[in-house]
Amino acid sequence: MTKKERYAFVIDWFQKNMPDAETELHYTDPFELLVAVILSAQCTDKRVNLVTPALFEKFPTAESLSKAEFEDVEPLVKSVSFANNKTRHLIGMAKMLMADFGGEVPDNMDDLVLLPGVGRKTANVIVSVVFHQPGMAVDTHVFRVSARIGLTTNAKTPLQTEQQLVANIPRDLLAIAHHWLILHGRYICVARRPKCEICGLKEACKFYKSDMRFIVEA
């Protein structure tokens, strides 16, 4: 199977089986999603969704969060990974939104990555989910699944993975493709003991046809 054929197979399968894939983070506006994505770094969406209701109740806007002290925020997010750093990032992000962007979440990558706690992955999530722009956010799931299936080749960094996926996935499908790959990695192509027996992508998957599958599944 050529790379072009592999991409076609994978895209067709996801379109038929995950036509409505979307983020599992809970939010009601761009600010809440930005907060949630910052908190989700190296943490599960399930954990973030347990934390954010109380956080949003106390700090519903960038303005309110920008006026918070560390001691006001950290107890509300202490159960997420790297809570101290994320607390500082959240407050710093809110302060910059107020100072430089009128309290509004920017709609472009260049401005988003200036915000504390916002890297390329987070910025891609915001521009694709909130502003419906083509963007491919690469987290650990996307990085792993893309390599296993064979959508990427010798990609050593998230940026290299992003570049290869963007080059091969139709522009209008990039935003949902991000969710396809994340959800597939979260529930099927898990890091340890991937569930190959129930995976619909076996026919196109390089990993399934390789000897490595038996080593990982052992």
C-alpha positions in Angstrom: 0.0 0.0 0.0 1.4 3.4 -1.0 1.3 6.4 1.4 -1.4 8.0 -0.7 -3.5 4.8 -0.6 -2.9 4.5 3.2 -4.1 8.1 3.8 -7.1 7.5 1.6 -8.1 4.3 3.5 -7.6 5.9 6.9 -9.6 9.1 6.0 -12.4 7.1 4.5 -12.6 4.8 7.6 -12.7 7.7 10.0 -15.3 9.6 7.9 -17.6 6.6 8.0 -16.9 5.6 11.7 -16.2 9.0 13.4 -18.1 11.6 11.4 -18.7 13.8 14.4 -15.4 13.5 16.3 -14.8 16.5 18.6 -12.9 17.5 21.7 -13.8 15.8 25.0 -12.9 18.8 27.0 -15.9 20.7 28.4 -16.2 24.4 27.7 -18.7 27.1 26.8 -16.5 29.8 25.2 -13.1 30.3 23.8 -11.6 31.4 27.1 -12.8 28.3 28.9 -11.4 26.0 26.1 -8.0 27.8 26.3 -7.9 27.3 30.0 -8.9 23.6 29.7 -6.3 22.9 27.0 -3.6 24.5 29.0 -4.6 22.3 32.0 -4.7 19.2 29.7 -1.0 19.1 29.0 0.3 15.7 30.1 -3.1 15.2 31.9 -6.3 13.4 31.0 -9.3 15.3 29.7 -11.4 13.4 32.2 -9.3 14.9 35.1 -9.5 18.4 33.6 -13.2 18.2 33.2 -13.5 17.4 36.9 -11.4 20.5 37.8 -12.7 23.2 35.5 -16.3 23.6 36.8 -15.2 25.1 40.1 -12.4 27.0 38.4 -14.8 28.6 35.9 -17.3 29.3 38.6 -14.8 31.4 40.5 -13.0 32.8 37.5 -15.4 32.9 34.5 -13.5 35.5 32.5 -10.0 36.5 31.6 -10.5 39.7 33.6 -11.4 37.8 36.8 -8.5 35.4 36.4 -6.1 38.2 35.6 -6.7 39.6 39.1 -6.2 36.3 40.9 -3.3 35.4 43.1 -1.5 32.1 43.0 -3.1 31.0 46.2 -6.5 31.6 44.8 -6.1 29.3 41.8 -3.7 26.5 42.8 -6.1 24.8 45.2 -8.6 24.5 42.4 -6.3 22.8 40.0 -3.9 21.0 42.3 -5.1 17.6 41.1 -3.8 18.1 37.6 -0.2 17.4 36.6 2.3 20.2 37.1 -0.3 22.3 39.0 2.1 24.9 40.2 3.4 25.7 36.7 -0.1 25.6 35.2 -1.4 28.0 37.8 1.3 30.5 36.9 0.6 30.0 33.2 -3.2 30.5 33.7 -2.8 33.8 35.6 -0.1 35.0 33.2 -2.2 34.1 30.2 -5.2 36.0 31.6 -3.1 39.1 32.3 -1.7 39.1 28.7 -5.2 38.6 27.3 -6.3 41.7 29.2 -3.2 43.8 28.5 -2.7 42.9 24.8 -5.9 41.5 23.4 -8.8 43.3 25.1 -9.6 40.2 27.1 -10.4 38.2 23.9 -8.7 34.9 22.9 -6.7 35.6 19.7 -7.8 33.8 16.5 -4.4 33.2 15.1 -1.3 31.1 15.8 1.2 33.9 16.0 -0.6 35.7 18.8 -1.7 32.6 20.7 1.8 31.2 21.1 2.8 34.4 22.8 0.5 33.6 25.7 2.0 31.8 28.8 1.4 28.1 28.8 0.4 28.1 25.1 2.6 26.1 22.7 2.0 25.1 19.1 -0.3 22.2 20.1 -2.6 24.3 22.2 -2.7 27.1 19.7 -3.7 24.6 17.0 -6.5 23.3 19.1 -7.9 26.8 19.6 -7.7 27.9 16.0 -9.3 24.7 14.7 -11.9 24.1 17.4 -13.0 27.6 18.1 -12.2 29.5 14.9 -12.7 26.6 12.5 -9.4 27.1 10.8 -7.3 24.2 9.4 -4.9 23.1 12.1 -3.3 19.9 13.2 -2.6 19.7 17.0 -0.1 17.0 17.7 -0.2 15.5 21.2 1.3 12.2 22.4 -1.7 10.3 20.9 -1.4 11.9 17.5 2.3 11.4 17.4 2.1 7.7 18.3 -0.9 6.8 16.2 0.4 8.6 13.1 3.7 6.8 13.3 2.2 3.4 14.0 -0.2 3.5 11.1 2.5 4.8 8.8 1.0 8.2 8.1 4.3 9.7 9.2 7.8 8.5 8.4 10.8 9.1 10.7 9.1 12.0 12.4 11.2 12.8 15.5 9.2 15.8 16.8 5.6 16.9 17.0 6.3 19.6 14.5 7.6 17.1 11.9 4.5 15.0 12.5 2.3 18.0 12.1 4.1 19.0 8.8 3.7 15.5 7.3 0.0 15.2 8.3 -0.8 18.7 7.0 0.9 17.8 3.7 -1.2 14.7 3.2 -4.6 15.4 4.7 -7.1 17.6 2.8 -7.1 21.1 4.3 -10.8 21.0 5.1 -10.4 17.8 7.1 -7.4 18.8 9.2 -9.4 20.0 12.2 -11.5 16.8 12.5 -8.5 14.6 11.7 -6.9 15.9 14.8 -9.8 14.5 16.8 -9.9 11.2 14.9 -6.3 10.5 15.7 -6.5 11.6 19.4 -9.6 9.5 20.0 -8.2 6.5 18.2 -5.1 6.7 20.3 -7.0 7.2 23.5 -9.4 4.2 23.1 -8.0 1.8 20.5 -4.3 2.4 19.6 -3.3 2.8 23.2 0.4 3.1 24.2 0.6 -0.3 25.8 -1.2 -3.3 24.4 -3.0 -1.6 21.5 -6.4 -3.1 20.8 -5.5 -4.3 17.3 -8.1 -7.0 17.4 -11.0 -4.4 17.2 -9.2 -1.8 15.1 -10.8 -1.0 11.8 -7.5 0.3 10.4 -5.6 -3.0 10.4 -5.6 -3.3 6.7 -3.7 0.0 6.3 -1.6 -0.2 9.5 2.2 -0.7 9.2 2.4 -1.5 12.9 -0.2 -4.3 12.7 1.8 -6.0 10.0 5.1 -5.6 11.8 7.0 -7.8 14.3 6.9 -4.9 16.7 3.2 -5.5 17.4 4.0 -8.8 19.1 6.6 -7.2 21.2 4.3 -4.4 22.4 1.4 -6.7 23.0 3.5 -9.2 24.9 
